[in-house]
Amino acid sequence: MADPSSTRPPSPPLSRNEMLGRELLKRKSVYGNFLNNRDDFWNNHVEPGRPITHWDMVLAELKWMQKDFTMERRLKMYQAYVLAHLCRNWWIYRQAPPQPTRRVLQLRADP
């Protein structure tokens, strides 16, 4: 149980002027805190999101198409590179086949 000597006596009722004065002090402290912290408030402020519109979807699809076209162009360039080297090697082999390679490719007729 609490010590009776440590309890505070009830405070008398406040007059209208005292209540207004306390309310002004509360508002002043809240406004003062806002003024002191307003830079932090605006720096950390996150704007509410806006609804997605048709134009946002069009822009997202254009972004995807750009990526798709870029990847397709790279793939075709690589395929062309591979085919060009295969053709070059085929023509080189056809003009002057090395003798040992040609024997390896021939089949033996005797059992």
FINUMI-673828 format. One record per atom (N, C-alpha, C, O): x, y, z. Coordinates in steps of 0.02 Angstrom, whole numbers, plus 32768, in hexadecimal, padded with zeros to 4 digits. Layout:
BEGIN
- X | Y | Z .
...
This chain:
BEGIN
- 802A | 7FC5 | 8000 .
- 8000 | 8000 | 8000 .
- 802C | 803E | 8000 .
- 8062 | 803F | 801F .
- 8015 | 8072 | 7FDD .
- 803C | 80AF | 7FD7 .
- 803D | 80D6 | 8018 .
- 800D | 80D3 | 803F .
- 8073 | 80FA | 8022 .
- 807B | 8123 | 805E .
- 804C | 815F | 8059 .
- 804E | 8182 | 8027 .
- 8022 | 816B | 808B .
- 7FF2 | 81A3 | 8087 .
- 8014 | 81E7 | 8082 .
- 7FF6 | 8216 | 8069 .
- 8051 | 81ED | 809A .
- 8072 | 822E | 8098 .
- 808B | 823E | 8051 .
- 8098 | 8279 | 8042 .
- 8092 | 820A | 8024 .
- 80AC | 8217 | 7FE1 .
- 8074 | 8227 | 7FAF .
- 8083 | 823B | 7F77 .
- 8036 | 821E | 7FC2 .
- 7FFF | 822D | 7F93 .
- 7FF3 | 8278 | 7F92 .
- 7FF8 | 829A | 7FC5 .
- 7FE4 | 8291 | 7F58 .
- 7FD9 | 82D8 | 7F50 .
- 7F90 | 82E9 | 7F60 .
- 7F63 | 82C1 | 7F53 .
- 7F86 | 8323 | 7F7D .
- 7F40 | 8337 | 7F88 .
- 7F20 | 834A | 7F45 .
- 7F44 | 835F | 7F17 .
- 7EE0 | 8343 | 7F3D .
- 7EC0 | 8354 | 7EFE .
- 7ECA | 839E | 7EEE .
- 7EC8 | 83C9 | 7F1B .
- 7ED5 | 83AC | 7EAE .
- 7EDF | 83F2 | 7E9A .
- 7E9C | 8414 | 7E95 .
- 7E69 | 83F5 | 7E84 .
- 7E9C | 8454 | 7EA3 .
- 7E5D | 8479 | 7E9F .
- 7E48 | 8480 | 7E55 .
- 7E73 | 847E | 7E29 .
- 7E08 | 8489 | 7E48 .
- 7DF2 | 8491 | 7E02 .
- 7E12 | 84CF | 7DE3 .
- 7E1D | 8502 | 7E04 .
- 7E20 | 84CA | 7DA1 .
- 7E40 | 8501 | 7D7D .
- 7E0C | 8533 | 7D65 .
- 7DD4 | 8521 | 7D53 .
- 7E22 | 8572 | 7D65 .
- 7DF5 | 85A4 | 7D49 .
- 7DFA | 85A2 | 7CFD .
- 7E25 | 8580 | 7CE0 .
- 7DCE | 85C6 | 7CDC .
- 7DCC | 85C6 | 7C92 .
- 7E0E | 85E2 | 7C76 .
- 7E27 | 85C7 | 7C44 .
- 7E29 | 8617 | 7C95 .
- 7E68 | 8635 | 7C7D .
- 7EA3 | 8604 | 7C85 .
- 7ECE | 8600 | 7C5A .
- 7EA3 | 85DF | 7CBE .
- 7ED9 | 85AF | 7CC8 .
- 7ED5 | 8576 | 7C94 .
- 7F08 | 855F | 7C7B .
- 7E98 | 8561 | 7C85 .
- 7E90 | 852B | 7C53 .
- 7EA7 | 8544 | 7C0E .
- 7EC8 | 851F | 7BEA .
- 7E95 | 8583 | 7BFC .
- 7EAB | 859F | 7BBC .
- 7EF7 | 85A6 | 7BBB .
- 7F17 | 8598 | 7B88 .
- 7F15 | 85BB | 7BF2 .
- 7F5D | 85C2 | 7BF6 .
- 7F80 | 857F | 7BEC .
- 7FB2 | 857B | 7BC8 .
- 7F66 | 854B | 7C0C .
- 7F84 | 8509 | 7C03 .
- 7F7C | 84F0 | 7BBC .
- 7FAA | 84D1 | 7BA0 .
- 7F43 | 84FD | 7B9F .
- 7F37 | 84E8 | 7B59 .
- 7F67 | 850C | 7B2A .
- 7F82 | 84EE | 7AFB .
- 7F73 | 854D | 7B36 .
- 7FA3 | 8572 | 7B0D .
- 7FE9 | 8557 | 7B15 .
- 800F | 8553 | 7AE4 .
- 7FFC | 8545 | 7B52 .
- 803E | 8528 | 7B5E .
- 8046 | 84E6 | 7B38 .
- 807B | 84D8 | 7B1B .
- 8012 | 84BC | 7B39 .
- 8015 | 847D | 7B15 .
- 801D | 8488 | 7ACA .
- 8047 | 8469 | 7AAA .
- 7FF5 | 84B7 | 7AAF .
- 7FF9 | 84C6 | 7A68 .
- 803E | 84E3 | 7A56 .
- 805A | 84D3 | 7A22 .
- 8058 | 850E | 7A82 .
- 8099 | 852C | 7A75 .
- 80D0 | 84F7 | 7A75 .
- 80FD | 84F9 | 7A4B .
- 80CB | 84C8 | 7AA2 .
- 80FE | 8494 | 7AA4 .
- 80F9 | 8466 | 7A67 .
- 812B | 8451 | 7A4B .
- 80BB | 8458 | 7A52 .
- 80B3 | 842E | 7A16 .
- 80CC | 8454 | 79D9 .
- 80EF | 8437 | 79AF .
- 80BA | 8493 | 79D3 .
- 80D0 | 84BA | 7999 .
- 811C | 84C4 | 799B .
- 813D | 84C2 | 7967 .
- 8137 | 84CF | 79D7 .
- 8180 | 84D6 | 79DE .
- 81A4 | 8497 | 79CA .
- 81D7 | 8499 | 79A8 .
- 8189 | 845E | 79DE .
- 81A7 | 841E | 79C9 .
- 81A4 | 8417 | 797E .
- 81D3 | 83FF | 795E .
- 816D | 842B | 7961 .
- 8166 | 8427 | 7918 .
- 819A | 8453 | 78F5 .
- 81B9 | 843E | 78C4 .
- 81A3 | 8491 | 790F .
- 81D4 | 84BE | 78F1 .
- 821B | 84A2 | 78F8 .
- 8243 | 84A8 | 78CA .
- 8229 | 8483 | 7931 .
- 826C | 8468 | 793C .
- 8279 | 842A | 7911 .
- 82B1 | 841D | 78FB .
- 8245 | 8404 | 7906 .
- 824D | 83C3 | 78E3 .
- 8231 | 83C4 | 789C .
- 822A | 838E | 787E .
- 8221 | 83FE | 7881 .
- 81FF | 83FF | 7840 .
- 822D | 83E6 | 7808 .
- 8215 | 83C7 | 77D8 .
- 826F | 83F3 | 780E .
- 829C | 83DA | 77DA .
- 829D | 838E | 77DA .
- 829B | 836E | 77A6 .
- 82A0 | 8371 | 7816 .
- 829C | 8328 | 781A .
- 825A | 830E | 7801 .
- 8256 | 82DA | 77DF .
- 8225 | 8333 | 7811 .
- 81E2 | 831D | 77FB .
- 81DE | 831B | 77AF .
- 81C6 | 82EA | 7793 .
- 81F4 | 8350 | 778E .
- 81ED | 8353 | 7745 .
- 8220 | 8326 | 7722 .
- 8212 | 830D | 76EC .
- 825A | 831C | 7740 .
- 828B | 82EF | 7722 .
- 8275 | 82A6 | 7726 .
- 8284 | 827E | 76F9 .
- 8252 | 8294 | 775B .
- 823B | 824F | 7764 .
- 81F4 | 8244 | 774C .
- 81D9 | 820D | 7752 .
- 81D7 | 8278 | 7731 .
- 8191 | 8273 | 771B .
- 818C | 8249 | 76DB .
- 81B2 | 8253 | 76AC .
- 815E | 8219 | 76DB .
- 8152 | 81EF | 76A1 .
- 810F | 8202 | 7683 .
- 80DC | 8201 | 76A5 .
- 810F | 8214 | 7644 .
- 80D1 | 8227 | 7624 .
- 80A5 | 81E9 | 761A .
- 80BF | 81B3 | 760D .
- 8065 | 81F2 | 7620 .
- 8039 | 81B8 | 7614 .
- 803C | 81A4 | 75CB .
- 8044 | 81CD | 759E .
- 8036 | 8164 | 75BF .
- 8038 | 814A | 757B .
- 7FFC | 8161 | 7553 .
- 7FC7 | 8170 | 756F .
- 8004 | 8163 | 7512 .
- 7FCB | 8175 | 74E8 .
- 7FB2 | 8137 | 74C4 .
- 7FD7 | 8106 | 74BD .
- 7F74 | 8138 | 74AF .
- 7F5A | 80FC | 748E .
- 7F7C | 80F1 | 744B .
- 7F90 | 8120 | 7429 .
- 7F81 | 80B2 | 7437 .
- 7FA1 | 80A0 | 73F8 .
- 7F70 | 80B0 | 73BF .
- 7F35 | 809E | 73C2 .
- 7F89 | 80D3 | 738D .
- 7F5F | 80E6 | 7354 .
- 7F73 | 80BC | 7317 .
- 7FA2 | 8096 | 7319 .
- 7F4D | 80C5 | 72E2 .
- 7F5B | 80A1 | 72A4 .
- 7F9F | 80B5 | 7289 .
- 7FC4 | 808A | 726F .
- 7FB1 | 80F4 | 7290 .
- 7FF2 | 810B | 7276 .
- 802C | 80E9 | 729B .
- 805F | 80DA | 727C .
- 8024 | 80DC | 72DC .
- 8057 | 80B8 | 7301 .
- 8061 | 8072 | 72E5 .
- 8099 | 805B | 72E0 .
- 802B | 8052 | 72D3 .
- 802F | 800F | 72B7 .
- 8051 | 8011 | 7272 .
- 8078 | 7FE4 | 7261 .
- 8041 | 8044 | 724B .
- 8061 | 804B | 7209 .
- 80AC | 8054 | 7210 .
- 80D3 | 8036 | 71EC .
- 80C1 | 807F | 7240 .
- 8108 | 808B | 724B .
- 812B | 804C | 7264 .
- 8164 | 803E | 7250 .
- 8109 | 8025 | 728E .
- 8127 | 7FE6 | 72A7 .
- 8130 | 7FB5 | 726D .
- 8162 | 7F92 | 7269 .
- 80FE | 7FB2 | 7241 .
- 8104 | 7F85 | 7208 .
- 813B | 7F9B | 71D8 .
- 815F | 7F72 | 71BC .
- 8142 | 7FDD | 71CE .
- 8178 | 7FF6 | 71A4 .
- 81BD | 7FE5 | 71C1 .
- 81EC | 7FD5 | 719C .
- 81C2 | 7FE9 | 7202 .
- 8200 | 7FD6 | 7223 .
- 8210 | 7F8D | 7216 .
- 8249 | 7F7B | 7206 .
- 81DD | 7F62 | 721E .
- 81E6 | 7F1B | 7211 .
- 81F8 | 7F0E | 71C8 .
- 8224 | 7EE5 | 71BA .
- 81D7 | 7F31 | 719A .
- 81E5 | 7F26 | 7152 .
- 822D | 7F3C | 7141 .
- 824E | 7F1B | 7119 .
- 8244 | 7F72 | 715F .
- 8288 | 7F88 | 7153 .
- 82BA | 7F53 | 7168 .
- 82EA | 7F43 | 7145 .
- 82AE | 7F36 | 71A3 .
- 82DA | 7F01 | 71BB .
- 82D7 | 7EC4 | 718E .
- 830B | 7EA5 | 717F .
- 829B | 7EB2 | 7178 .
- 8292 | 7E78 | 714D .
- 82B5 | 7E82 | 710A .
- 82D7 | 7E54 | 70F2 .
- 82AE | 7EBC | 70EC .
- 82CE | 7ECA | 70AB .
- 831A | 7ECA | 70B2 .
- 833D | 7EB1 | 7086 .
- 8333 | 7EE5 | 70E9 .
- 837B | 7EE6 | 70F4 .
- 8396 | 7E9F | 70F9 .
- 83C8 | 7E8E | 70DB .
- 8374 | 7E75 | 7120 .
- 838B | 7E30 | 7128 .
- 8385 | 7E0A | 70E7 .
- 83B1 | 7DE1 | 70D7 .
- 8351 | 7E16 | 70C0 .
- 8349 | 7DF3 | 7080 .
- 8380 | 7E09 | 704F .
- 839B | 7DE0 | 702A .
- 8390 | 7E49 | 704F .
- 83C6 | 7E61 | 7023 .
- 8409 | 7E41 | 7036 .
- 842F | 7E2D | 700A .
- 8417 | 7E3C | 7076 .
- 8455 | 7E1C | 708D .
- 8456 | 7DD3 | 7078 .
- 848A | 7DBA | 7062 .
- 841E | 7DB0 | 7080 .
- 841B | 7D6A | 706D .
- 8428 | 7D61 | 7023 .
- 844D | 7D34 | 700F .
- 8409 | 7D8B | 6FFA .
- 8413 | 7D85 | 6FB1 .
- 845A | 7D95 | 6F9D .
- 8475 | 7D76 | 6F6F .
- 8479 | 7DC6 | 6FBE .
- 84BF | 7DD6 | 6FAF .
- 84EC | 7D9A | 6FC1 .
- 851A | 7D8B | 6F9C .
- 84DE | 7D7A | 6FF8 .
- 8505 | 7D40 | 700C .
- 84FB | 7D06 | 6FDB .
- 852B | 7CE5 | 6FC7 .
- 84BD | 7CFA | 6FC7 .
- 84AF | 7CC5 | 6F96 .
- 84D2 | 7CD3 | 6F54 .
- 84ED | 7CA5 | 6F35 .
- 84D2 | 7D12 | 6F3E .
- 84F4 | 7D23 | 6F00 .
- 853F | 7D19 | 6F06 .
- 8560 | 7D02 | 6ED7 .
- 855A | 7D29 | 6F40 .
- 85A2 | 7D1F | 6F4D .
- 85B4 | 7CD5 | 6F48 .
- 85E5 | 7CC2 | 6F28 .
- 858C | 7CAB | 6F67 .
- 8599 | 7C63 | 6F66 .
- 8593 | 7C48 | 6F1F .
- 85BE | 7C22 | 6F09 .
- 855E | 7C5A | 6EFB .
- 8555 | 7C42 | 6EB7 .
- 858D | 7C5A | 6E89 .
- 85A3 | 7C34 | 6E5E .
- 85A3 | 7C97 | 6E91 .
- 85D9 | 7CB1 | 6E67 .
- 861A | 7C88 | 6E73 .
- 863D | 7C78 | 6E43 .
- 8628 | 7C79 | 6EB0 .
- 8664 | 7C51 | 6EBE .
- 865D | 7C0A | 6EA4 .
- 868E | 7BED | 6E8C .
- 8622 | 7BED | 6EA9 .
- 8618 | 7BA9 | 6E8E .
- 8621 | 7BA9 | 6E42 .
- 8642 | 7B7C | 6E27 .
- 8606 | 7BDB | 6E20 .
- 860E | 7BDF | 6DD7 .
- 8657 | 7BEA | 6DC4 .
- 8670 | 7BCB | 6D96 .
- 8679 | 7C16 | 6DE9 .
- 86BF | 7C22 | 6DDA .
- 86E8 | 7BE2 | 6DE2 .
- 8712 | 7BD2 | 6DB8 .
- 86DC | 7BBE | 6E18 .
- 8701 | 7B7F | 6E23 .
- 86F0 | 7B4B | 6DED .
- 871C | 7B25 | 6DD8 .
- 86B2 | 7B49 | 6DD7 .
- 869E | 7B19 | 6DA3 .
- 86C3 | 7B29 | 6D62 .
- 86DB | 7AFB | 6D40 .
- 86C6 | 7B69 | 6D4F .
- 86E8 | 7B7C | 6D12 .
- 8733 | 7B6E | 6D16 .
- 8752 | 7B58 | 6CE5 .
- 8750 | 7B7B | 6D4F .
- 8798 | 7B6D | 6D58 .
- 87A5 | 7B22 | 6D51 .
- 87D4 | 7B0E | 6D30 .
- 877C | 7AFA | 6D6F .
- 8784 | 7AB1 | 6D6C .
- 8779 | 7A98 | 6D25 .
- 879D | 7A6B | 6D0E .
- 8749 | 7AB4 | 6D02 .
- 8738 | 7A9E | 6CBF .
- 8771 | 7AAD | 6C8E .
- 877E | 7A85 | 6C61 .
- 8793 | 7AE6 | 6C95 .
- 87C8 | 7AF9 | 6C67 .
- 8806 | 7ACE | 6C70 .
- 8822 | 7AB6 | 6C3F .
- 881C | 7AC5 | 6CAD .
- 8859 | 7A9E | 6CB8 .
- 8851 | 7A73 | 6CF6 .
- 8866 | 7A88 | 6D2C .
- 8833 | 7A38 | 6CF0 .
- 882A | 7A0F | 6D2C .
- 886D | 79F2 | 6D42 .
- 8894 | 79DB | 6D18 .
- 887B | 79F4 | 6D81 .
- 88B9 | 79D5 | 6D98 .
- 88B5 | 7989 | 6D8E .
- 8880 | 796B | 6D9A .
- 88EB | 796B | 6D79 .
- 88EB | 7924 | 6D67 .
- 88D9 | 78F6 | 6DA1 .
- 88AF | 78CA | 6D97 .
- 88F5 | 78FD | 6DDD .
- 88E3 | 78CE | 6E12 .
- 889A | 78D2 | 6E25 .
- 887B | 78A0 | 6E35 .
- 887E | 790D | 6E23 .
- 8837 | 7915 | 6E34 .
- 880C | 78F2 | 6E00 .
- 87DA | 78D2 | 6E11 .
- 881F | 78F6 | 6DC1 .
- 87F8 | 78D7 | 6D8D .
- 87F9 | 788B | 6D94 .
- 87C5 | 786B | 6D89 .
- 8831 | 786D | 6DA7 .
- 8835 | 7825 | 6DB1 .
- 8809 | 7810 | 6DEB .
- 87EA | 77DA | 6DE9 .
- 8805 | 7838 | 6E1E .
- 87DA | 7827 | 6E56 .
- 8792 | 7826 | 6E41 .
- 876B | 77FC | 6E5A .
- 877E | 7852 | 6E14 .
- 8738 | 7855 | 6DFF .
- 8726 | 781D | 6DCE .
- 86EB | 780F | 6DC5 .
- 8758 | 77FC | 6DAE .
- 874A | 77C6 | 6D7D .
- 873A | 7785 | 6DA3 .
- 8755 | 7777 | 6DD8 .
- 870D | 775E | 6D85 .
- 86FB | 771D | 6DA2 .
- 8729 | 76E7 | 6D84 .
- 873D | 76EC | 6D4A .
- 8738 | 76B6 | 6DAC .
- 8760 | 767E | 6D93 .
- 8731 | 764B | 6D72 .
- 86FC | 763B | 6D8D .
- 8744 | 7633 | 6D39 .
- 871B | 7603 | 6D15 .
- 872B | 75BB | 6D28 .
- 86FF | 7590 | 6D25 .
- 8769 | 75AC | 6D3C .
- 877A | 7567 | 6D4C .
- 8765 | 7554 | 6D92 .
- 876A | 757D | 6DC1 .
- 874C | 7517 | 6D9A .
- 8733 | 7502 | 6DDC .
- 876A | 74F0 | 6E0D .
- 875B | 74DE | 6E46 .
